[in-house]
């Protein structure tokens, strides 16, 4: 996963930041689909969950930053989604869930929203 600081990315242009975010989320979708096919105890699942956990940790840090330029309501909604994603990752890791489909669906929705923001 690309390790970048959003403040640096946003210094370029907001549309560039949205494009990078969309690409990172699309990568998580691809990994989650592989994990779904191979099963929750597969190497693919471990990789997908690790990637998604890191991605949402970065996103949540940025969303919680007072310098984030998104509207407060949108930030709050995304933080709620991020918390759900992190909980679901832990549920899968602890074998309380096999809900890759839910993670894929949420990620697809966010990716589509970001796609509209890039245009």
OpenMM code with the backbone's topology and positions (N, CA, C; nanometers):
from openmm import Vec3, app, unit

residues = "UNK UNK UNK UNK UNK UNK UNK UNK UNK UNK UNK UNK UNK UNK UNK UNK UNK UNK UNK UNK UNK UNK UNK UNK UNK UNK UNK UNK UNK UNK UNK UNK UNK UNK UNK UNK UNK UNK UNK UNK UNK UNK UNK UNK UNK UNK UNK UNK UNK UNK UNK UNK UNK UNK UNK UNK UNK UNK UNK UNK UNK UNK UNK UNK UNK UNK UNK UNK UNK UNK UNK UNK UNK UNK UNK UNK UNK UNK UNK UNK UNK UNK UNK UNK UNK UNK UNK UNK UNK UNK UNK UNK UNK UNK UNK UNK UNK UNK UNK UNK UNK UNK UNK UNK UNK UNK UNK UNK UNK UNK UNK UNK UNK UNK UNK UNK UNK UNK UNK".split()
positions = [
    Vec3(0.0847, -0.1165, 0.0000),
    Vec3(0.0000, 0.0000, 0.0000),
    Vec3(0.0890, 0.1225, 0.0000),
    Vec3(0.0432, 0.2222, -0.0686),
    Vec3(0.1167, 0.3479, -0.0704),
    Vec3(0.1043, 0.4133, 0.0650),
    Vec3(0.2182, 0.4550, 0.1181),
    Vec3(0.2154, 0.5242, 0.2460),
    Vec3(0.2367, 0.6711, 0.2166),
    Vec3(0.1379, 0.7503, 0.2368),
    Vec3(0.1454, 0.8926, 0.2057),
    Vec3(0.0723, 0.9708, 0.3128),
    Vec3(0.1041, 1.0956, 0.3205),
    Vec3(0.0384, 1.1829, 0.4170),
    Vec3(-0.0622, 1.2672, 0.3407),
    Vec3(-0.1871, 1.2681, 0.3844),
    Vec3(-0.2908, 1.3401, 0.3120),
    Vec3(-0.2635, 1.4883, 0.2987),
    Vec3(-0.2023, 1.5477, 0.3980),
    Vec3(-0.1740, 1.6914, 0.3892),
    Vec3(-0.0852, 1.7193, 0.2685),
    Vec3(0.0103, 1.6306, 0.2434),
    Vec3(0.0968, 1.6471, 0.1261),
    Vec3(0.0165, 1.6282, -0.0024),
    Vec3(-0.0703, 1.5293, -0.0023),
    Vec3(-0.1510, 1.5011, -0.1199),
    Vec3(-0.2465, 1.6159, -0.1485),
    Vec3(-0.3122, 1.6663, -0.0452),
    Vec3(-0.4079, 1.7742, -0.0640),
    Vec3(-0.3404, 1.9034, -0.1068),
    Vec3(-0.2118, 1.9156, -0.0791),
    Vec3(-0.1387, 2.0348, -0.1225),
    Vec3(-0.1344, 2.0413, -0.2747),
    Vec3(-0.1407, 1.9235, -0.3397),
    Vec3(-0.1421, 1.9223, -0.4861),
    Vec3(-0.2792, 1.9712, -0.5339),
    Vec3(-0.3780, 1.8848, -0.5335),
    Vec3(-0.5160, 1.9249, -0.5631),
    Vec3(-0.6101, 1.8254, -0.4964),
    Vec3(-0.7280, 1.8705, -0.4578),
    Vec3(-0.8244, 1.7776, -0.3977),
    Vec3(-0.8620, 1.6632, -0.4916),
    Vec3(-0.8694, 1.6891, -0.6221),
    Vec3(-0.9063, 1.5809, -0.7144),
    Vec3(-0.7962, 1.4759, -0.7217),
    Vec3(-0.6700, 1.5173, -0.7092),
    Vec3(-0.5611, 1.4199, -0.7041),
    Vec3(-0.5730, 1.3330, -0.5794),
    Vec3(-0.6071, 1.3945, -0.4669),
    Vec3(-0.6244, 1.3200, -0.3416),
    Vec3(-0.7375, 1.2196, -0.3555),
    Vec3(-0.8492, 1.2613, -0.4142),
    Vec3(-0.9625, 1.1700, -0.4322),
    Vec3(-0.9230, 1.0544, -0.5241),
    Vec3(-0.8445, 1.0822, -0.6256),
    Vec3(-0.8005, 0.9770, -0.7172),
    Vec3(-0.7145, 0.8747, -0.6439),
    Vec3(-0.6237, 0.9202, -0.5614),
    Vec3(-0.5375, 0.8301, -0.4842),
    Vec3(-0.6209, 0.7481, -0.3870),
    Vec3(-0.7158, 0.8122, -0.3210),
    Vec3(-0.8043, 0.7408, -0.2289),
    Vec3(-0.8854, 0.6347, -0.3034),
    Vec3(-0.9381, 0.6714, -0.4187),
    Vec3(-1.0179, 0.5763, -0.4977),
    Vec3(-0.9330, 0.4568, -0.5387),
    Vec3(-0.8104, 0.4819, -0.5822),
    Vec3(-0.7217, 0.3725, -0.6229),
    Vec3(-0.6900, 0.2808, -0.5051),
    Vec3(-0.6671, 0.3387, -0.3879),
    Vec3(-0.6378, 0.2583, -0.2689),
    Vec3(-0.7588, 0.1745, -0.2291),
    Vec3(-0.8770, 0.2319, -0.2366),
    Vec3(-0.9976, 0.1566, -0.2019),
    Vec3(-1.0257, 0.0498, -0.3062),
    Vec3(-1.0015, 0.0807, -0.4338),
    Vec3(-1.0196, -0.0203, -0.5380),
    Vec3(-0.9249, -0.1379, -0.5157),
    Vec3(-0.8043, -0.1100, -0.4739),
    Vec3(-0.7083, -0.2160, -0.4429),
    Vec3(-0.7631, -0.3028, -0.3289),
    Vec3(-0.8225, -0.2399, -0.2283),
    Vec3(-0.8788, -0.3177, -0.1174),
    Vec3(-0.9931, -0.4068, -0.1668),
    Vec3(-1.0729, -0.3562, -0.2589),
    Vec3(-1.1832, -0.4354, -0.3158),
    Vec3(-1.1281, -0.5583, -0.3870),
    Vec3(-1.0253, -0.5384, -0.4683),
    Vec3(-0.9641, -0.6502, -0.5410),
    Vec3(-0.9113, -0.7561, -0.4436),
    Vec3(-0.8441, -0.7104, -0.3382),
    Vec3(-0.7913, -0.8030, -0.2379),
    Vec3(-0.9038, -0.8749, -0.1636),
    Vec3(-1.0102, -0.8023, -0.1299),
    Vec3(-1.1225, -0.8628, -0.0593),
    Vec3(-1.1948, -0.9665, -0.1455),
    Vec3(-1.2055, -0.9412, -0.2739),
    Vec3(-1.2692, -1.0391, -0.3633),
    Vec3(-1.1878, -1.1677, -0.3686),
    Vec3(-1.0554, -1.1551, -0.3754),
    Vec3(-0.9685, -1.2730, -0.3714),
    Vec3(-0.9859, -1.3474, -0.2402),
    Vec3(-0.9896, -1.2728, -0.1305),
    Vec3(-1.0058, -1.3323, 0.0017),
    Vec3(-1.1390, -1.4056, 0.0126),
    Vec3(-1.2427, -1.3463, -0.0429),
    Vec3(-1.3751, -1.4070, -0.0405),
    Vec3(-1.3731, -1.5418, -0.1127),
    Vec3(-1.3031, -1.5472, -0.2248),
    Vec3(-1.2930, -1.6717, -0.3019),
    Vec3(-1.2119, -1.7781, -0.2288),
    Vec3(-1.1047, -1.7365, -0.1638),
    Vec3(-1.0124, -1.8315, -0.1005),
    Vec3(-1.0522, -1.8698, 0.0417),
    Vec3(-1.1331, -1.7868, 0.1066),
    Vec3(-1.1796, -1.8187, 0.2410),
    Vec3(-1.1118, -1.7365, 0.3492),
    Vec3(-1.1781, -1.7265, 0.4649),
    Vec3(-1.1310, -1.6381, 0.5715),
    Vec3(-0.9992, -1.6797, 0.6371),
    Vec3(-0.9556, -1.8037, 0.6180),
    Vec3(-0.8300, -1.8482, 0.6783),
    Vec3(-0.7154, -1.8524, 0.5778),
    Vec3(-0.7380, -1.7982, 0.4594),
    Vec3(-0.6358, -1.8027, 0.3543),
    Vec3(-0.5347, -1.6895, 0.3688),
    Vec3(-0.4237, -1.7062, 0.3007),
    Vec3(-0.3219, -1.6001, 0.2964),
    Vec3(-0.3816, -1.4746, 0.2326),
    Vec3(-0.4667, -1.4928, 0.1325),
    Vec3(-0.5321, -1.3801, 0.0659),
    Vec3(-0.6177, -1.3000, 0.1646),
    Vec3(-0.6855, -1.3707, 0.2542),
    Vec3(-0.7678, -1.3035, 0.3550),
    Vec3(-0.6799, -1.2245, 0.4511),
    Vec3(-0.5716, -1.2844, 0.4940),
    Vec3(-0.4791, -1.2147, 0.5842),
    Vec3(-0.4279, -1.0875, 0.5184),
    Vec3(-0.3863, -1.0982, 0.3924),
    Vec3(-0.3341, -0.9816, 0.3197),
    Vec3(-0.4418, -0.8745, 0.3015),
    Vec3(-0.5616, -0.9170, 0.2627),
    Vec3(-0.6708, -0.8214, 0.2390),
    Vec3(-0.7093, -0.7484, 0.3675),
    Vec3(-0.7205, -0.8222, 0.4750),
    Vec3(-0.7600, -0.7606, 0.6019),
    Vec3(-0.6514, -0.6679, 0.6550),
    Vec3(-0.5268, -0.7073, 0.6387),
    Vec3(-0.4162, -0.6209, 0.6808),
    Vec3(-0.4176, -0.4905, 0.6009),
    Vec3(-0.4326, -0.5016, 0.4686),
    Vec3(-0.4359, -0.3836, 0.3823),
    Vec3(-0.5525, -0.2922, 0.4202),
    Vec3(-0.6695, -0.3515, 0.4361),
    Vec3(-0.7887, -0.2725, 0.4677),
    Vec3(-0.7762, -0.2059, 0.6052),
    Vec3(-0.7206, -0.2772, 0.7008),
    Vec3(-0.6994, -0.2212, 0.8335),
    Vec3(-0.6056, -0.1008, 0.8267),
    Vec3(-0.4974, -0.1138, 0.7551),
    Vec3(-0.4022, -0.0022, 0.7412),
    Vec3(-0.4656, 0.1141, 0.6671),
    Vec3(-0.5373, 0.0844, 0.5597),
    Vec3(-0.6017, 0.1894, 0.4814),
    Vec3(-0.6992, 0.2688, 0.5676),
    Vec3(-0.7872, 0.1998, 0.6401),
    Vec3(-0.8857, 0.2701, 0.7221),
    Vec3(-0.8227, 0.3394, 0.8414),
    Vec3(-0.7137, 0.2881, 0.8907),
    Vec3(-0.6427, 0.3577, 0.9982),
    Vec3(-0.5901, 0.4912, 0.9484),
    Vec3(-0.5357, 0.4924, 0.8283),
    Vec3(-0.4870, 0.6165, 0.7671),
    Vec3(-0.6037, 0.7119, 0.7414),
    Vec3(-0.7113, 0.6590, 0.6842),
    Vec3(-0.8278, 0.7427, 0.6552),
    Vec3(-0.8874, 0.8019, 0.7827),
    Vec3(-0.8996, 0.7204, 0.8861),
    Vec3(-0.9572, 0.7694, 1.0115),
    Vec3(-0.8691, 0.8755, 1.0762),
    Vec3(-0.7389, 0.8573, 1.0701),
    Vec3(-0.6480, 0.9613, 1.1216),
    Vec3(-0.6707, 1.0922, 1.0491),
    Vec3(-0.6841, 1.0840, 0.9179),
    Vec3(-0.7050, 1.2057, 0.8393),
    Vec3(-0.8422, 1.2671, 0.8678),
    Vec3(-0.9444, 1.1843, 0.8774),
    Vec3(-1.0792, 1.2351, 0.9033),
    Vec3(-1.0895, 1.3014, 1.0401),
    Vec3(-1.0121, 1.2544, 1.1351),
    Vec3(-1.0147, 1.3114, 1.2701),
    Vec3(-0.9313, 1.4389, 1.2813),
    Vec3(-0.8517, 1.4664, 1.1812),
    Vec3(-0.7655, 1.5847, 1.1823),
    Vec3(-0.8503, 1.7107, 1.1646),
    Vec3(-0.8284, 1.8088, 1.2488),
    Vec3(-0.9063, 1.9332, 1.2420),
    Vec3(-0.8815, 2.0106, 1.1122),
    Vec3(-0.7733, 1.9797, 1.0429),
    Vec3(-0.7434, 2.0486, 0.9175),
    Vec3(-0.8099, 1.9829, 0.7965),
    Vec3(-0.8781, 1.8708, 0.8175),
    Vec3(-0.9483, 1.8039, 0.7093),
    Vec3(-1.0561, 1.8976, 0.6566),
    Vec3(-1.0639, 1.9118, 0.5245),
    Vec3(-1.1546, 2.0097, 0.4632),
    Vec3(-1.2931, 1.9564, 0.4284),
    Vec3(-1.3175, 1.8298, 0.4554),
    Vec3(-1.4510, 1.7768, 0.4280),
    Vec3(-1.5518, 1.8352, 0.5272),
    Vec3(-1.6778, 1.8448, 0.4857),
    Vec3(-1.7810, 1.8917, 0.5790),
    Vec3(-1.7889, 1.7984, 0.7009),
    Vec3(-1.8174, 1.8566, 0.8171),
    Vec3(-1.8199, 1.7803, 0.9425),
    Vec3(-1.9144, 1.6607, 0.9363),
    Vec3(-2.0314, 1.6785, 0.8762),
    Vec3(-2.1291, 1.5700, 0.8693),
    Vec3(-2.0753, 1.4531, 0.7875),
    Vec3(-2.0103, 1.4837, 0.6763),
    Vec3(-1.9524, 1.3793, 0.5918),
    Vec3(-1.8383, 1.3095, 0.6655),
    Vec3(-1.7555, 1.3882, 0.7317),
    Vec3(-1.6451, 1.3292, 0.8091),
    Vec3(-1.7002, 1.2353, 0.9157),
    Vec3(-1.8039, 1.2784, 0.9865),
    Vec3(-1.8634, 1.1948, 1.0913),
    Vec3(-1.9178, 1.0639, 1.0331),
    Vec3(-1.9838, 1.0725, 0.9193),
    Vec3(-2.0376, 0.9520, 0.8545),
    Vec3(-1.9252, 0.8573, 0.8133),
    Vec3(-1.8198, 0.9133, 0.7560),
    Vec3(-1.7070, 0.8299, 0.7142),
    Vec3(-1.6346, 0.7687, 0.8340),
    Vec3(-1.6257, 0.8429, 0.9422),
    Vec3(-1.5657, 0.7876, 1.0638),
    Vec3(-1.6495, 0.6702, 1.1143),
    Vec3(-1.7811, 0.6835, 1.1123),
    Vec3(-1.8692, 0.5735, 1.1541),
    Vec3(-1.8495, 0.4508, 1.0653),
    Vec3(-1.8396, 0.4735, 0.9367),
    Vec3(-1.8158, 0.3627, 0.8435),
    Vec3(-1.6808, 0.2988, 0.8734),
    Vec3(-1.5795, 0.3800, 0.8933),
    Vec3(-1.4460, 0.3289, 0.9226),
    Vec3(-1.4424, 0.2449, 1.0491),
    Vec3(-1.5131, 0.2884, 1.1510),
    Vec3(-1.5197, 0.2114, 1.2758),
    Vec3(-1.5869, 0.0769, 1.2502),
    Vec3(-1.6954, 0.0783, 1.1730),
    Vec3(-1.7619, -0.0480, 1.1387),
    Vec3(-1.6671, -0.1397, 1.0623),
    Vec3(-1.5928, -0.0839, 0.9653),
    Vec3(-1.4992, -0.1642, 0.8868),
    Vec3(-1.3952, -0.2279, 0.9788),
    Vec3(-1.3366, -0.1495, 1.0686),
    Vec3(-1.2351, -0.2033, 1.1591),
    Vec3(-1.2931, -0.3115, 1.2503),
    Vec3(-1.4166, -0.2933, 1.2960),
    Vec3(-1.4814, -0.3968, 1.3783),
    Vec3(-1.5051, -0.5238, 1.2974),
    Vec3(-1.5492, -0.5062, 1.1753),
    Vec3(-1.5761, -0.6226, 1.0905),
    Vec3(-1.4470, -0.6979, 1.0591),
    Vec3(-1.3379, -0.6250, 1.0382),
    Vec3(-1.2076, -0.6893, 1.0167),
    Vec3(-1.1741, -0.7771, 1.1379),
    Vec3(-1.1911, -0.7226, 1.2573),
    Vec3(-1.1625, -0.7990, 1.3790),
    Vec3(-1.2558, -0.9189, 1.3928),
    Vec3(-1.3812, -0.9015, 1.3553),
    Vec3(-1.4752, -1.0145, 1.3615),
    Vec3(-1.4323, -1.1272, 1.2685),
    Vec3(-1.3852, -1.0922, 1.1500),
    Vec3(-1.3386, -1.1952, 1.0562),
    Vec3(-1.2118, -1.2596, 1.1105),
    Vec3(-1.1195, -1.1781, 1.1582),
    Vec3(-0.9940, -1.2329, 1.2131),
    Vec3(-1.0204, -1.3272, 1.3299),
    Vec3(-1.1199, -1.2962, 1.4109),
    Vec3(-1.1521, -1.3778, 1.5281),
    Vec3(-1.2571, -1.4850, 1.4994),
    Vec3(-1.2856, -1.5059, 1.3715),
    Vec3(-1.3775, -1.6096, 1.3236),
    Vec3(-1.5196, -1.5941, 1.3757),
    Vec3(-1.5600, -1.4693, 1.4028),
    Vec3(-1.6981, -1.4414, 1.4421),
    Vec3(-1.7819, -1.4016, 1.3202),
    Vec3(-1.7153, -1.3813, 1.2062),
    Vec3(-1.7835, -1.3407, 1.0837),
    Vec3(-1.7038, -1.3890, 0.9630),
    Vec3(-1.7728, -1.3995, 0.8520),
    Vec3(-1.7097, -1.4277, 0.7229),
    Vec3(-1.7592, -1.3259, 0.6216),
    Vec3(-1.7897, -1.2052, 0.6694),
    Vec3(-1.8605, -1.1033, 0.5931),
    Vec3(-1.7705, -1.0210, 0.5009),
    Vec3(-1.7008, -1.0875, 0.4113),
    Vec3(-1.6228, -1.0139, 0.3118),
    Vec3(-1.7157, -0.9344, 0.2203),
    Vec3(-1.8337, -0.9894, 0.1952),
    Vec3(-1.9283, -0.9233, 0.1051),
    Vec3(-1.9684, -0.7850, 0.1568),
    Vec3(-1.9906, -0.7739, 0.2869),
    Vec3(-2.0250, -0.6441, 0.3451),
    Vec3(-1.9117, -0.5439, 0.3293),
    Vec3(-1.7890, -0.5889, 0.3514),
    Vec3(-1.6728, -0.5014, 0.3340),
    Vec3(-1.6579, -0.4590, 0.1878),
    Vec3(-1.6818, -0.5531, 0.0975),
    Vec3(-1.6728, -0.5227, -0.0461),
    Vec3(-1.7808, -0.4221, -0.0853),
    Vec3(-1.9019, -0.4429, -0.0362),
    Vec3(-2.0139, -0.3534, -0.0694),
    Vec3(-1.9883, -0.2103, -0.0210),
    Vec3(-1.9449, -0.1965, 0.1027),
    Vec3(-1.9139, -0.0633, 0.1574),
    Vec3(-1.8019, 0.0015, 0.0770),
    Vec3(-1.6982, -0.0759, 0.0493),
    Vec3(-1.5841, -0.0229, -0.0256),
    Vec3(-1.6253, 0.0196, -0.1663),
    Vec3(-1.7110, -0.0600, -0.2303),
    Vec3(-1.7611, -0.0237, -0.3634),
    Vec3(-1.8380, 0.1076, -0.3591),
    Vec3(-1.9221, 0.1240, -0.2589),
    Vec3(-2.0011, 0.2474, -0.2467),
    Vec3(-1.9098, 0.3692, -0.2312),
    Vec3(-1.8108, 0.3557, -0.1469),
    Vec3(-1.7179, 0.4676, -0.1253),
    Vec3(-1.6377, 0.4946, -0.2512),
    Vec3(-1.5949, 0.3899, -0.3178),
    Vec3(-1.5193, 0.4062, -0.4417),
    Vec3(-1.6018, 0.4794, -0.5480),
    Vec3(-1.7284, 0.4425, -0.5588),
    Vec3(-1.8158, 0.5115, -0.6555),
    Vec3(-1.8330, 0.6580, -0.6197),
    Vec3(-1.8469, 0.6869, -0.4912),
    Vec3(-1.8571, 0.8266, -0.4474),
    Vec3(-1.7328, 0.9054, -0.4794),
    Vec3(-1.6169, 0.8433, -0.4604),
    Vec3(-1.4908, 0.9101, -0.4910),
    Vec3(-1.4737, 0.9274, -0.6413),
    Vec3(-1.5239, 0.8321, -0.7189),
    Vec3(-1.5156, 0.8434, -0.8639),
    Vec3(-1.5900, 0.9671, -0.9115),
    Vec3(-1.7074, 0.9911, -0.8540),
    Vec3(-1.7843, 1.1112, -0.8871),
    Vec3(-1.7138, 1.2379, -0.8448),
    Vec3(-1.6379, 1.2317, -0.7343),
    Vec3(-1.5663, 1.3487, -0.6838),
    Vec3(-1.4461, 1.3839, -0.7700),
    Vec3(-1.3925, 1.2840, -0.8413),
    Vec3(-1.2736, 1.3064, -0.9247),
    Vec3(-1.3105, 1.3750, -1.0541),
    Vec3(-1.4301, 1.3487, -1.1033),
    Vec3(-1.4711, 1.4023, -1.2349),
    Vec3(-1.4893, 1.5502, -1.2345),
] * unit.nanometer
topology = app.Topology()
chain = topology.addChain("A")
for resn in residues:
    res = topology.addResidue(resn, chain)
    for name in ("N", "CA", "C"):
        topology.addAtom(name, app.Element.getBySymbol(name[0]), res)
